[in-house]
């Protein structure tokens, strides 16, 4: 695990509460602040109210009310910056084109936490949107 991402604030959208609970514990070790939402609409509402303070969005793809792709499209539609977005999903193949066109980094479920931490640290710290400090 790395300390480089500890100052980042994250929105996490996941409707499966068991998955969300276990991932939230992991994300709290990786990131400074993590807000969890059970669907994309709640995550979008929070993002719109706090977008200047959000460094990263992590989302599932299949969720009720607003799915992850709709969430990312909505965020991309209102943000002048390219906030980093990660999708953690079991449905990668069927959404590859959408995720690629939206510049979303994709991880498959189940998540390899150590690999995720290493890749995310390097990726986010090279992004102009985030301010990682190693």
N, C-alpha and C positions, 0 to 999 in steps of 0.2 A: 504494500500500500504506500501511497505517496502523500506528502504534505503539500505538494504543489497546488492541489485543488481545494484545500481547506477553506479558502476565502470565497468560494463560489456559492451562489444561491441558485437552487434548482427547483423547477416544477416537475413533479412526477405524476403522470396520469396512468392509472391502472385500475381496472374494475374488479379483478379477482382479489378479494381482500386477503386471502392467505398469501398469495404471491406478493401483494403490496406490503404486507406486514414484514415479511422476511427481507424483501428488497429495501424497504425503508431503513431497516437496521443497518444494512450494508452501506447504503448511500449516506447515512448520518456519519459513518466513519470516514467516508471519502470527501464529503462536501461540507461547507460551513452551515448552510441552511437548506432544508428540504421540505417542501410543501407537497403533500399528497392529495390527489383528487380522483374520485371514482369514475369520472367520465371527462371527455374532452371539453364539453361546454363549461363545466366548473373550472377546469384548468385555464381555458381561454379567458373567462371572466376575471380570474385572478391575474393572469398575465396582463390584460388590458389595464388593470388598476395599478400594476407594479412593474411594468415592462422595463423601466430604467434600472431596476434593482435585480433583474433576473439575468443570470449568466448562461443558463443551460435549460433545455426542456428535454425530459426523458418521457417517452410515451409508449404505451402498448398500441397496437393497431386496432384490434377488434374490441370496441367498447360500446355501451349503449349511449343513446342521445346524440353524441358526436364522437365519431371514431378518430383514431390517431391521424389519419391522412387529412381529414377535414380540419382537425386542430392545427396541423402544420400549415395547411393552405391559408387558414384564417390568420395565423401569426405572420406568415410571410406577406400577407396582404396589408397588414397594418404597421409592419416594422421596416424602417428604412435600413436597418442593419441586418446582417445575416447571423442572427442568434444561432448558436450551435444546437442541433436537434439530434437526439438519438432515439431510435426505435428498438425496443426489445420485444421480439415477437416470435411466435412459433409458425407464422404464416409468411415467411420471407418471399418465397417464390412467386406467389400470386400478386405481390405488391412491388416487385422489383422496379418496374418502370416509374411508378409514382414516387417511390422513395428516392430514387436516383435523381429525378427531375427536381425534387424539392431539396436536394443536397442534405439528405438525412443519412447519418451513419447508422448502420444496422448491426445488431447483435441478435443471435438466435437464442431462444430459450431451449434448454436451461442455460443460464448464464455462467460462464467461467469467470469468477470474480477477480482472480489475480490477473488474467489476461485483460479483462475489462478495465481494471485500474491502470494497468500499464499503457494500454492503447489510448484511453481517455485522457490521461495526464499529458501524454505527448501531443495528442490532437488538440486539446483545449488550450494548452499553453502556447501553441503556435497560432491560435486564432486571434485576429485583431479585436474581436469582441470581448474576450476574456482578459483578465489581468492576473494570471497565475504568477506566483512567486515561489520558485523552488526552495 
